[in-house]
Amino acid sequence: MSLLKHDGRIVYSTCSLNPVENEAVIAEALKLNPGMLSLAKFGMRIDLHYLPHSIPACGCFVDVA
């Protein structure tokens, strides 16, 4: 996080639908960096889950901080 530019963005993405690899990692990053990170606001739910039937892949997760 120390290399993140002021007002920069971090995009976290996995090819997993496992909450331990997705939401739990985001929650831990937010907890370990209080006041340094916040989830981006785009007027919609920001953590995206793409299920296998909706894209030509096994599924993926994306979040932006």
Residue pairs with C-beta under 8 A, 6 or more apart in sequence:
1 10
1 29
1 33
1 36
1 37
4 10
9 40
9 64
9 65
10 37
10 64
10 65
11 62
11 63
11 64
12 25
12 26
12 29
12 61
12 62
12 63
12 64
12 65
13 60
13 61
13 62
13 63
14 21
14 22
14 60
14 61
15 57
15 58
15 59
15 60
16 22
16 59
16 60
16 61
17 49
17 51
17 59
17 60
17 61
21 61
22 47
22 49
22 61
22 63
23 47
23 63
26 39
26 47
26 63
26 65
29 37
29 65
30 37
30 38
30 39
30 65
37 65
38 65
39 46
39 47
39 63
39 64
39 65
40 46
40 64
40 65
42 64
46 63
46 64
47 61
47 62
47 63
48 61
48 62
48 63
49 59
49 60
49 61
50 57
50 59
50 60
50 61
50 62
51 59
52 58
52 59
